[in-house]
Every structure is written in C-alpha cells, then in structure tokens.
Amino acid sequence: MNKGIDRRTVKRGLLPYLFMALIILGVFYVFNVMNQDVKVLTYNEFIEKLDGGKVKELEIVTRGNAYTYEARGSLKGYDESESFFVRLPLSDSVMKKLVKASEEQDFKFTTSPDPDSSSLLLIVVNVLPIVILIGGAFWLFNRQMAGNKSSMDFGKSKARLNSDSNKVTFKDVAGLKEEKEEVKELIDFLKNPKKFQKLGARIPKGVLLFGPPGTGKTLLAKAVAGEADVPFYFISGSDFVELFVGVGASRVRDMFQQAKRNAPCLIFIDEIDAVGRQRGTGLGGGHDEREQTLNQLLTEMDGFGANEGIIIIAATNRPDVLDPALLRPGRFDRQVTVNLPDVRGREEILTVHAKNKILAEGITLANLAKRTPGFSGADLENLLNEAALLAVRRDKNEITMSEVDEATDRVLMGPAKTSHKYSENDRKLVAYHEAGHAVIGLKLVHANDVQKVTIIPRGSAGGYNMMVPSEEKLCSTKSDLLEEITGLLGGRTAEEVIFGEITTGAHNDFEKATKIARAMVTEYGMSDLGPLQFEQQEGSVFLGRDYNKSQHFSNEVANEIDMEMRKIINDCHKNATDIIKKNQDLLKLIADALLEYETLTKEQIDYLVENKKMPDLDDETSLENMSITKLRELAKEKGIKNYSKMSKAELLKELDV
C-alpha cells in the first residue's frame, strides 16, 4: 500500500460503500420477511391443533409487562415458508399443558426472552437509526462544504495577495520609459509618505493605465508594487459582478477593509471596464448589480483619507466607456497612456525576452525590432517563443533567422498551409499579384520598404507582402496615405495589366484602401471638401461601435463624400497602372523569382533589382536556401513520388528538413 495515501481519505472513501451494504442487507431482510406466510390462529384453534397432535414446532416469547404469551411455530403439513402465530393466556396451567403435550407428542418446544425486556436492544432499535440519519446528513454537509469552501463567503473579496516569489521590478519592464517616470512618485510615496505630507502634497489616489492589449499595463502595475516593496492586491473587474445584487458592493467593502489593515499597499484592478462602465440605460436597460458595485467603489475611493497609504491602479483597453465619476479628481486623478513601443522600445523588450533564448550569430535584435512595427510587448514575446518552438521542432541547437521569419509569419498571418493545393495558373496569379505590390513599394518615394514577399498561402490569403515604414512617424502626410493606397491597389493593377482579368484576391486590399480614403475625407480634412470633420472614431457604450453612429451632414454632403472617396481611389489606381506598365520587366523578374523560390527577402529583392538575377548562395548544400526547382530535382533523384506537385514546404518535409 502506498504510504502517501491518507487514512482519513481511505475511510471517507469506504463510508459510502458501507452505507450501500447496509441498505442491501435491509432490503434482503424485508424481502425474506415479506415472503413468509404467517397464519394467525385463535386460542381455541391452537388448542384443537395441539390436542390433535398436529403441532410440529412451537416457540414461546415471554413478555414481562403483558398478560399473554406470544407463540409462533409450524404445523404438520406446513411448508418451510409457512408458520402460525397465536396469543396464549399468561398462566401456569397453560404452560404445564404445553410442556406435557411436547413430551407426549415429541415436537420441538422452545422459549426465548422478550426483546423489549433488553434496554440495550431497545436503544439499538429505536435510537440508532436516528443517529445514523443525523450523522449521514452531517457528513454529507461537511463534504459539500469541503468541496466548495467559498459557498458561504461569496460576499468576501476575491482580491489575491501577490507573493514575493512573483516579485517584479522595473528591470523586468522594458520600453516604457515615460510611463515608468509617471508612476515613480507613487513608489516614493509608498516608501516615504511623510516627505509628501510635509509640503502638503496630495498623492493621486488612483492611476488609470489604458492602451492597446499586450502593451504591459499589468506588468507595470506589478513593477510598482515590487519596487515599493508593499503588499500588492490584484483582482479582475469581473470578479466583483455576481448574479445577486449587492454581492459586488460587499466584495468592494471587504477588499478595502483588507487593504486598510495592510496599509501602505497597492490595489490593482485589471479590466476595470467590466464594472466601471457608464451608468444609465442602454438598449437592454440598466444593470443594478454592476451599478451598485460601481457606486460602492466610488464611495470607497472618495471615502478613505488622503494619507492612509492605499493607492489603486486600474487597467483597461476601453477608457471611452468608463463612467465620468471614475475619472474625476479624487478618484483616478492620473491617467497614463501605455502605447505600442517604438523601435527602441521593441529592441529593449526583445532583449528582456531573449535572455533565456539561444540565438544564432546572424540575428541582431535591432534589425528584428525594425522589422516588427506595430508589435506589442506580448506580440514580441510570442514571436521569440514561436521561433524557439520551431527550432526545437527542427532539432536545432540555436534559433536562426529562418525560425524568426517563420515565427513572424505565424504571428501575423498564421501557419503556412502546406497541404493546400492550387494549380500553376493560380500560383502565377498570386505571384504577379504580390509582385505588383512589391513594384509599387520599390518605385514610390514615400512608400513602405518591402521586407518580404511570399506566395505560400497563410490564413485566408494566397500570399502576402510584408512592407514596413522606412522610419516610424508620429503623423502621416497626405502623400503618405495616397501612396499607401496606391501600394494596396498594386496587386489588382498587376492582374489587370498582365492577364487582362481581375480576381477576388484583392478584397482585403480594397477594404483597407477604402477605410483610408474615407478617413482622409471625413476625419482628416484631406479633400476638396475642406478641413471639416464629418465623422468621429467613436462607438456607443451600449449599442456597439457603429450601430448607433449619428450622421452630422446632409444627403448632399454624403454624396460629395462618396465622390471624393471615388476620386482618391481612382487617382491612386491610375497612378498604380502607370507604374506597373512602365516597370513590366521588373514585375516579371520578381514574379518569376517568386514562382522559383516562393519567398523573397528584402536582401534578395534588392540584389534582384540591381543585378537582374538572384544572388549566388553561400551554401548550395543548404536545402532551405535552394529554389523549388532544385529541390524537385533532388526529390526526383531520391525517388520521391509526386514531387512535381509539391510545394517548397512539402519538399523540405519529404527531404527531412
């Protein structure tokens, strides 16, 4: 038997089986009693049978507090399941007659003590069942409570205290230089509140962190608690809201009571928009539980003293839906925007997450940071993790640029669809489509740099063109937006010029181009309609972002907006057509290289544009660097079937790469 098994656990496991055994025995006992055929005889009938010598067996039960004997037995001719019962007068003459008859007729005659005369048996029969029922109910209740300890404390706070083992400091937070400066004085206050009290300064009671998902809002709050070395309570906004009205408010009160006992301390509420949405009536009416919880939170924040040492940090992705009362002075006094990192911040974030990764010599984090604009800190961490997983899957000892490229594609577009089969005509269409994007990007001055072009299908796209800005800008000019639209239309334009036909492959390009053109006209004032704003990037708190959008212009202006959008798109399409027609040789060169190699990097494209051919490979034996034509020749030599119909990824898999 395993020594690690708890005896109490074994006993608790055996109790249900013991109860089941008792029930089964009771059922068998009742079944046997019900199957017995008992005939009740009168005293005269019994005497008649006794005198006739028909008694086969007789048992007398003596009753001390009654005036009769209870007798039971069987008669000659009875079956084993048949018996009789009779009451006999309590007298010596009757007993002598029975003894004499048993001696003369030689039948079995016995007597037994009265069960009711035993006090112990009386207790067992009458008291024990009640004790068993009460004990069983108590055991079941305790077991239910042990399985759900929180069933009776649903009004208690669910805020959890962060342990020292998970301590985070500012060294673990990269790329948020300005944001860390904003919250540093909170740390100074938690460490030395008297310094602020001396000058009469009032430290903010609450700090609201808002920004896109994955930018490090939660990590920054943990770092504040870690730097201040104070208790850190963290809870999600959804942990307050329950089915029953008033439970959330009770949890808020309990959370602040715990915080006051451990002051100075820090409370972090993640996703506060779950409980802090604007109060009022929406499409489906109010929400009493959430509104009461919010009211209690507002009261507690404005109720405790300024020097109690309790600071609340909250995070959300939707500051536009928060109740205005949360954002007034005295509650969340300070609001800190945590934006996506710039190129320098991305390099710092990659440095933090690359500490436990083995990178090849050819990988520089600065170049990787330049190739990942728009990535959040969580995206960058996921990128390096995906690259590490790919390196392990390929049995490599270090992470090479091949894994980083594949990981980037996975994060942006999803895994490659190597099993997807499409014809050579489809491959040619996709190749010229993506080559059209690349040509526009190469020829326009303000266009983004072409980093990678591939015709390997990923997600819902048959191929894609990775283009990043040459330098990150705070604002975009009208020329930048027009050239971005022109670049988006390059794929469709290449199809029209080369094949004289159009396909459905550019629907996502049109979606992006139309959105940019509409924003230029209705939001940025970049059209002949003048510097007017007709629409705003806002959404209804209760009805969704676009369901309740109001129109602040007439139908005539709406028609002019449509005309201006069409003019922008048509001008960009004409410009893209002129560029593609003037550079058909470059278009064919890139498309042929895509059909041959399926994927082209920035370095290969630059060499191809300058030298009109692909660069010579340093390592011709590297299968990953070979073109698809050479891989098919190698597969033919090794006798691989259907090699001519395989993609490059499938050929590498068959060749054990």
C-alpha positions in Angstrom: 0.0 0.0 0.0 1.3 3.5 -0.8 2.5 5.2 2.3 1.4 8.6 0.9 -2.3 7.7 1.0 -4.1 9.4 3.9 -6.0 7.0 6.1 -8.8 9.6 6.5 -9.2 9.7 2.8 -9.5 5.9 2.7 -12.1 6.0 5.4 -14.1 8.6 3.7 -14.0 6.6 0.5 -15.2 3.4 2.3 -18.2 5.0 4.1 -20.5 5.2 1.0 -19.9 1.5 0.3 -20.7 0.6 3.9 -24.0 2.5 3.7 -24.8 0.7 0.5 -24.1 -2.7 2.1 -26.4 -1.9 5.0 -29.2 -0.9 2.6 -28.8 -4.1 0.6 -28.9 -6.2 3.7 -32.0 -4.4 4.9 -33.7 -5.0 1.5 -32.9 -8.7 1.7 -34.3 -8.9 5.2 -37.5 -7.2 4.3 -37.8 -9.4 1.2 -37.4 -12.6 3.3 -40.0 -11.4 5.9 -42.5 -10.5 3.2 -42.1 -13.9 1.5 -43.0 -15.8 4.8 -46.7 -17.0 5.0 -47.8 -16.4 8.6 -51.3 -17.7 9.7 -52.9 -16.1 12.8 -54.7 -18.7 15.0 -57.1 -18.1 17.8 -56.5 -19.8 21.2 -59.3 -22.3 20.6 -58.0 -23.2 17.2 -54.5 -23.7 18.6 -55.8 -25.9 21.4 -57.7 -28.0 18.9 -54.5 -28.5 16.8 -52.5 -29.2 19.9 -54.9 -31.9 21.1 -55.0 -33.4 17.6 -51.2 -33.8 17.6 -50.7 -31.6 14.6 -48.1 -29.2 16.2 -44.7 -29.7 14.6 -42.7 -26.8 16.3 -43.6 -24.2 18.9 -41.7 -21.2 20.3 -42.8 -19.1 23.2 -41.7 -15.5 23.8 -42.1 -14.4 27.4 -43.4 -10.9 27.8 -42.7 -9.4 31.3 -45.2 -6.5 31.1 -48.1 -8.2 29.4 -50.8 -10.7 30.2 -50.2 -13.0 27.3 -47.6 -15.2 25.7 -46.7 -14.8 22.0 -46.3 -18.1 20.4 -45.2 -19.0 16.9 -44.4 -22.2 15.1 -45.4 -24.6 12.4 -47.9 -27.4 12.0 -47.5 -30.8 10.4 -48.1 -30.4 6.6 -46.7 -26.8 6.5 -44.1 -25.8 4.0 -40.8 -24.2 5.2 -42.1 -20.7 4.4 -45.4 -21.3 6.4 -45.9 -20.7 10.1 -48.6 -19.7 12.6 -49.0 -17.1 15.3 -51.1 -17.3 18.4 -51.6 -15.4 21.7 -51.8 -17.6 24.8 -53.0 -16.6 28.3 -50.3 -15.9 30.8 -51.0 -18.7 33.3 -49.1 -21.7 34.8 -51.8 -24.2 33.7 -51.3 -23.3 30.0 -47.6 -23.6 30.3 -47.9 -27.0 32.0 -50.2 -28.2 29.3 -47.8 -27.2 26.6 -44.9 -28.9 28.3 -46.9 -32.1 28.8 -48.0 -32.1 25.1 -44.5 -31.6 23.9 -43.3 -34.6 26.0 -46.2 -36.8 24.8 -46.1 -35.7 21.1 -42.4 -35.2 20.9 -42.4 -31.8 19.0 -39.8 -29.1 19.3 -40.8 -26.7 22.1 -38.6 -23.7 23.0 -38.8 -20.4 24.8 -36.9 -17.1 24.3 -36.6 -13.9 26.3 -38.7 -10.9 25.3 -36.8 -8.4 23.0 -38.5 -5.5 24.7 -37.0 -6.6 28.1 -33.5 -5.6 26.9 -32.7 -1.9 27.4 -29.6 -2.1 25.1 -31.6 -3.7 22.3 -34.3 -1.1 22.8 -31.8 1.7 22.3 -30.3 0.0 19.3 -33.7 -0.5 17.6 -35.2 2.9 18.3 -32.2 5.4 18.7 -29.6 4.0 16.4 -31.5 4.7 13.1 -32.0 8.4 14.1 -28.3 8.7 15.0 -27.3 7.2 11.6 -29.6 9.6 9.7 -28.3 12.7 11.6 -24.7 11.6 11.2 -25.1 10.9 7.5 -26.6 14.3 6.9 -23.8 16.0 8.8 -21.2 14.0 6.8 -22.8 15.0 3.5 -23.0 18.6 4.6 -19.3 18.7 5.6 -18.3 17.1 2.4 -20.2 19.6 0.4 -18.6 22.5 2.3 -15.1 21.0 1.8 -15.7 20.7 -1.9 -16.7 24.3 -2.2 -15.2 26.4 0.6 -16.3 29.6 -1.0 -20.0 28.8 -1.0 -20.6 30.6 2.2 -18.2 33.5 1.7 -19.5 34.8 -1.7 -19.6 38.3 -0.2 -15.8 38.3 0.6 -13.3 39.9 -1.7 -11.6 37.8 -4.3 -8.5 40.0 -4.3 -5.4 37.9 -4.1 -2.1 39.0 -2.4 0.9 38.7 -4.6 3.7 36.6 -3.2 7.4 37.6 -3.0 8.2 34.7 -5.4 6.5 36.6 -8.2 8.1 39.9 -7.4 8.5 42.1 -10.5 10.7 45.3 -10.7 11.3 48.0 -13.3 14.2 45.9 -14.6 11.6 43.5 -15.9 9.7 46.2 -17.7 11.3 47.4 -21.0 10.2 50.0 -23.5 8.0 52.1 -21.1 10.4 54.9 -20.1 7.9 57.7 -19.9 5.3 55.6 -18.3 7.7 54.4 -15.5 8.6 58.1 -14.8 4.9 58.8 -14.3 4.4 56.1 -11.6 7.8 56.6 -9.9 6.4 59.1 -7.4 3.8 56.5 -6.3 6.7 54.4 -5.2 8.3 57.3 -3.4 5.0 58.0 -1.6 4.6 54.3 -0.5 8.1 54.3 0.8 8.2 57.7 2.5 4.8 59.3 2.7 5.9 61.9 5.3 8.0 63.6 2.6 4.9 64.5 0.7 2.8 65.3 3.8 5.4 67.8 4.9 4.8 70.0 1.9 1.1 69.4 1.8 1.2 67.4 -1.4 -1.7 65.0 -2.1 -0.6 61.9 -3.9 -3.1 60.6 -6.5 -5.5 58.1 -5.0 -5.9 56.2 -8.3 -3.9 55.8 -11.5 -5.6 54.6 -14.7 -3.5 52.8 -17.2 -5.0 52.5 -20.7 -3.8 51.4 -24.0 -3.9 48.6 -26.6 -3.8 45.0 -25.4 -0.4 43.5 -24.6 1.4 46.7 -24.0 2.4 45.9 -20.4 -0.2 47.6 -18.2 -0.4 44.7 -15.8 3.3 44.3 -15.7 3.9 47.9 -15.0 1.5 47.8 -12.0 3.3 44.7 -10.6 6.6 46.5 -11.0 5.3 49.5 -9.0 4.4 47.1 -6.1 7.7 45.3 -6.5 9.7 48.5 -6.4 7.8 49.9 -3.4 8.1 46.5 -1.6 4.5 46.8 -0.3 1.6 44.3 -0.3 0.0 44.1 -3.8 -3.6 43.0 -4.1 -4.7 42.2 -7.6 -8.3 41.4 -8.9 -10.2 41.5 -12.1 -13.2 43.7 -12.6 -15.3 40.7 -13.5 -14.6 39.2 -10.0 -16.9 41.8 -8.5 -20.0 41.2 -10.5 -22.3 38.4 -9.5 -25.8 37.2 -10.1 -27.2 38.6 -6.9 -27.5 42.3 -6.4 -25.3 43.6 -3.6 -22.6 40.9 -3.7 -20.2 43.0 -5.8 -20.6 46.0 -3.4 -19.9 43.7 -0.4 -16.7 42.5 -2.1 -15.6 46.0 -2.7 -16.1 46.9 1.0 -14.2 43.8 2.1 -11.3 44.5 -0.3 -10.8 48.0 1.1 -11.0 46.7 4.7 -8.2 44.2 3.9 -6.2 47.0 2.3 -6.6 49.3 5.3 -5.3 46.6 7.6 -2.2 46.2 5.4 -1.6 49.8 4.5 0.5 51.1 2.9 -0.4 48.8 0.0 -1.4 48.8 -3.7 -4.6 47.5 -5.2 -4.6 46.6 -8.9 -7.9 46.2 -10.7 -7.5 44.7 -14.2 -10.1 45.2 -16.9 -12.0 47.8 -14.8 -14.4 48.5 -17.7 -16.2 45.3 -16.7 -17.5 47.1 -13.6 -16.8 50.7 -14.3 -19.0 51.3 -17.4 -21.1 54.4 -17.6 -24.3 54.2 -15.6 -27.6 54.7 -17.3 -30.0 52.9 -19.6 -28.9 51.2 -22.7 -30.6 49.0 -25.2 -31.4 46.3 -22.7 -31.9 48.5 -19.6 -29.7 49.1 -16.6 -27.6 46.6 -14.6 -28.3 47.0 -10.9 -25.6 44.7 -9.7 -22.8 46.4 -11.7 -24.1 49.9 -10.9 -24.2 49.2 -7.2 -20.7 47.8 -7.3 -19.5 50.9 -9.1 -21.3 53.2 -6.6 -19.6 51.4 -3.7 -16.2 51.6 -5.5 -16.7 55.4 -6.0 -17.6 55.8 -2.3 -14.7 53.8 -1.1 -12.2 55.7 -3.3 -13.5 59.1 -2.2 -14.1 58.0 1.4 -10.7 56.9 2.8 -8.3 59.6 3.9 -5.6 61.1 1.7 -2.8 59.7 3.8 -3.9 56.1 4.5 -1.3 54.8 2.1 -3.7 53.0 -0.3 -3.2 53.5 -4.0 -5.4 52.0 -6.7 -4.0 51.2 -10.2 -6.5 50.1 -12.8 -6.1 49.0 -16.4 -8.4 48.9 -19.3 -8.4 48.8 -23.1 -11.6 50.9 -23.3 -11.3 54.2 -21.4 -14.1 55.7 -23.6 -16.8 53.5 -21.9 -15.8 54.4 -18.3 -18.1 56.4 -16.1 -17.1 60.0 -15.8 -17.3 59.9 -12.0 -14.3 57.4 -12.0 -12.1 59.9 -13.8 -12.7 63.0 -11.8 -10.1 64.3 -9.3 -10.2 62.4 -6.0 -10.7 59.0 -7.8 -8.5 58.2 -10.7 -6.6 61.5 -10.7 -3.9 60.5 -13.1 -4.3 58.7 -16.5 -1.3 57.1 -18.1 -1.4 56.1 -21.7 0.6 52.9 -22.4 1.2 52.9 -26.2 2.7 50.4 -28.5 6.5 50.5 -28.3 8.7 52.3 -30.8 11.7 50.7 -32.5 13.9 51.5 -29.5 11.4 50.1 -27.1 10.9 47.0 -29.1 14.6 46.4 -29.0 14.6 46.7 -25.2 11.6 44.3 -25.0 13.3 41.8 -27.3 16.5 42.0 -25.1 14.4 41.1 -22.0 12.7 38.1 -23.6 15.8 36.9 -25.4 17.7 36.3 -22.1 16.9 32.6 -22.0 17.0 32.1 -25.7 20.0 30.8 -27.7 20.2 33.0 -30.8 22.4 32.4 -33.8 25.2 34.9 -34.6 23.4 36.3 -37.6 20.4 37.6 -35.6 20.6 41.1 -34.3 17.7 42.3 -32.1 18.0 45.9 -33.5 17.2 44.6 -37.1 14.4 42.4 -35.7 12.9 45.5 -33.9 12.9 47.4 -37.2 11.0 44.6 -38.9 8.2 44.5 -36.3 6.4 47.8 -36.3 3.1 47.7 -34.6 4.0 44.8 -32.4 3.2 45.0 -28.7 5.3 43.6 -25.9 3.1 40.4 -25.8 3.5 40.0 -29.6 7.3 40.2 -29.4 7.4 37.7 -26.5 5.2 35.4 -28.5 7.4 35.8 -31.6 10.5 34.7 -29.8 8.7 31.8 -28.2 7.3 30.6 -31.6 10.8 30.8 -33.0 12.2 28.7 -30.1 9.4 26.1 -30.6 10.2 25.9 -34.3 13.9 25.5 -33.6 13.1 22.6 -31.2 10.8 21.1 -33.8 13.6 21.2 -36.4 16.1 19.7 -33.9 18.4 22.7 -34.0 20.7 23.9 -31.2 20.0 27.6 -31.7 17.4 29.9 -33.2 18.3 31.0 -36.7 16.8 33.7 -38.9 14.8 31.0 -40.7 12.8 30.3 -37.5 12.4 34.1 -36.8 11.0 34.7 -40.2 8.6 31.8 -39.9 7.6 32.9 -36.4 6.9 36.4 -37.7 4.7 35.0 -40.5 2.9 32.8 -38.0 2.1 35.7 -35.6 0.9 38.0 -38.5 -0.9 35.5 -40.8 -1.0 32.1 -39.1 0.7 28.8 -40.0 1.6 28.0 -43.6 -1.0 25.8 -45.4 1.4 23.3 -46.8 -1.4 20.9 -47.7 -3.2 23.5 -49.7 -3.2 22.5 -53.4 -3.6 25.0 -56.1 -2.9 25.0 -59.8 0.1 26.5 -61.6 -2.2 29.1 -63.1 -3.3 30.1 -59.5 0.4 30.2 -58.4 1.1 32.5 -61.4 -1.8 34.8 -60.5 -0.7 35.1 -56.9 3.0 35.6 -57.9 2.1 38.6 -60.2 -0.3 40.0 -57.6 2.3 40.0 -54.9 5.0 41.2 -57.3 2.7 44.2 -58.2 2.6 45.2 -54.5 6.4 44.9 -54.4 7.0 47.0 -57.6 4.8 49.9 -56.2 6.7 49.8 -52.9 10.0 49.9 -54.7 9.1 52.8 -57.1 7.2 55.2 -54.8 9.3 57.6 -52.7 7.1 57.7 -49.6 6.1 54.0 -49.8 6.9 51.5 -47.2 10.0 49.3 -47.6 9.4 45.8 -48.9 10.7 43.3 -46.3 9.4 40.1 -47.6 7.2 38.7 -50.4 5.8 35.2 -50.5 3.2 33.1 -52.4 2.9 30.5 -49.7 -0.7 30.6 -48.5 -1.4 31.6 -44.9 -4.7 32.2 -43.2 -7.2 33.4 -45.8 -4.5 34.9 -48.1 -2.9 33.1 -51.0 0.3 35.1 -50.4 1.3 38.3 -48.8 3.7 41.2 -49.0 5.3 42.4 -45.8 6.0 46.2 -46.0 7.2 48.3 -43.1 7.8 52.1 -43.0 11.3 53.2 -43.6 11.1 55.3 -40.4 8.4 55.5 -37.8 6.4 58.7 -37.9 4.1 60.3 -35.4 1.8 61.7 -38.1 1.2 60.7 -41.7 1.0 63.2 -44.5 -1.4 63.2 -47.4 1.3 61.9 -49.7 2.0 59.0 -47.3 -1.7 58.0 -47.3 -2.1 58.3 -51.0 1.0 56.2 -51.7 -0.2 53.6 -49.1 -3.5 53.4 -51.1 -1.6 53.1 -54.3 0.5 50.3 -52.9 -2.6 48.4 -51.8 -4.0 48.6 -55.3 -0.8 47.3 -56.9 -1.8 43.7 -56.8 -5.2 44.2 -58.6 -3.4 46.5 -61.1 -0.8 43.9 -61.9 -3.6 41.3 -62.6 -5.3 43.8 -65.0 -2.1 44.7 -66.9 -0.7 41.1 -67.2 -3.8 38.9 -67.5 -6.5 41.4 -68.6 -8.6 39.8 -65.9 -9.4 40.5 -62.2 -9.8 38.1 -59.3 -11.2 38.1 -55.8 -7.8 38.1 -54.2 -7.7 41.8 -53.6 -10.8 42.1 -51.4 -8.8 42.8 -48.3 -6.7 45.4 -50.1 -9.8 47.2 -51.1 -11.1 47.1 -47.6 -8.0 48.8 -46.2 -7.8 51.3 -49.1 -11.5 52.3 -48.7 -11.1 52.8 -45.0 -8.0 55.1 -45.5 -9.8 57.1 -48.2 -12.9 57.6 -46.1 -10.8 58.7 -43.1 -9.0 61.2 -45.4 -12.3 62.7 -46.4 -14.4 62.6 -43.3 -11.9 62.8 -40.5 -8.6 64.3 -41.7 -9.9 67.0 -44.0 -7.7 65.9 -46.9 -10.1 66.5 -49.8 -11.7 69.3 -51.7 -14.5 69.4 -49.1 -12.1 71.4 -46.9 -10.8 71.0 -43.3 -14.1 69.6 -41.9 -14.7 66.6 -39.8 -17.8 64.7 -40.7 -17.3 61.5 -38.7 -15.5 60.5 -35.5 -13.8 57.3 -34.3 -16.3 56.5 -31.5 -18.7 53.8 -30.6 -21.8 53.7 -28.5 -21.2 52.3 -25.0 -24.3 50.1 -25.0 -25.1 49.6 -28.7 -21.8 48.8 -30.2 -19.3 50.9 -32.2 -21.2 51.5 -35.4 -24.8 50.6 -34.6 -25.7 54.0 -33.2 -23.5 56.2 -35.4 -25.1 59.5 -36.0 -24.8 61.5 -39.2 -24.0 65.1 -38.9 -24.3 66.1 -42.5 -26.9 66.3 -45.2 -27.6 63.8 -48.0 -25.9 66.2 -50.5 -22.7 66.2 -48.4 -22.9 62.4 -48.2 -22.9 62.3 -52.0 -19.9 64.6 -52.1 -18.1 62.4 -49.6 -18.7 59.4 -51.9 -17.5 61.3 -54.9 -14.3 62.4 -53.1 -13.6 58.9 -52.0 -14.0 57.6 -55.5 -11.8 60.3 -56.8 -9.0 59.4 -54.4 -9.2 55.7 -55.2 -9.4 56.3 -59.0 -6.4 58.6 -58.9 -4.4 56.1 -57.0 -5.4 53.3 -59.3 -4.4 55.3 -62.3 -1.0 56.0 -60.7 -0.5 52.3 -59.9 -1.4 51.4 -63.5 1.2 53.8 -64.9 3.9 52.4 -62.6 3.1 48.8 -63.4 3.1 49.4 -67.2 6.5 51.3 -67.0 8.1 48.5 -65.0 6.7 45.3 -66.5 10.2 43.9 -66.8 10.8 44.3 -63.0 7.3 42.9 -62.4 8.1 39.8 -64.4 11.5 39.4 -62.8 10.1 39.4 -59.3 7.1 37.2 -60.3 9.5 34.6 -61.9 11.7 34.6 -58.8 8.6 34.0 -56.6 7.5 31.1 -58.7 11.0 29.7 -58.4 11.8 30.4 -54.7 8.2 31.1 -53.3 9.6 33.5 -50.8 11.9 36.5 -51.3 13.6 38.6 -48.5 14.5 42.3 -48.7 18.1 41.5 -49.4 17.2 39.1 -52.2 14.8 41.7 -53.7 17.4 44.5 -53.6 20.0 42.2 -55.3 17.4 41.1 -57.8 16.5 44.7 -58.7 20.2 45.8 -59.1 21.6 42.7 -60.8 18.6 41.3 -62.6 19.3 37.9 -61.1 19.1 36.1 -57.8 22.3 36.2 -55.6 24.6 33.2 -55.5 24.0 31.2 -52.4 26.9 30.8 -50.0 25.9 27.2 -49.1 24.5 25.3 -52.1 24.0 22.3 -49.9 21.5 24.0 -47.6 18.2 22.7 -48.6 16.3 25.6 -47.1 18.1 28.0 -49.4 17.6 26.0 -52.5 14.9 27.1 -55.1 11.9 24.9 -55.6 13.3 23.7 -59.0 16.5 22.4 -57.4 14.5 20.8 -54.6 12.3 19.0 -57.1 15.4 17.8 -59.0 16.8 16.4 -55.7 13.5 14.8 -54.8 13.5 13.2 -58.3 16.9 11.7 -57.6 15.7 10.3 -54.3 12.7 8.7 -55.9 10.0 10.8 -54.1 6.7 10.4 -55.8 4.5 13.3 -57.0 7.4 15.7 -56.4 6.3 18.0 -59.2 3.1 18.8 -57.5 4.6 19.6 -54.0 5.2 23.0 -52.6 8.6 24.0 -51.2 7.5 23.3 -47.6 6.3 19.8 -48.6 9.5 19.1 -50.4 11.6 20.2 -47.3 9.4 17.9 -45.2 9.9 14.9 -47.5 13.7 15.6 -47.6 13.7 15.5 -43.7 14.4 19.2 -43.2 
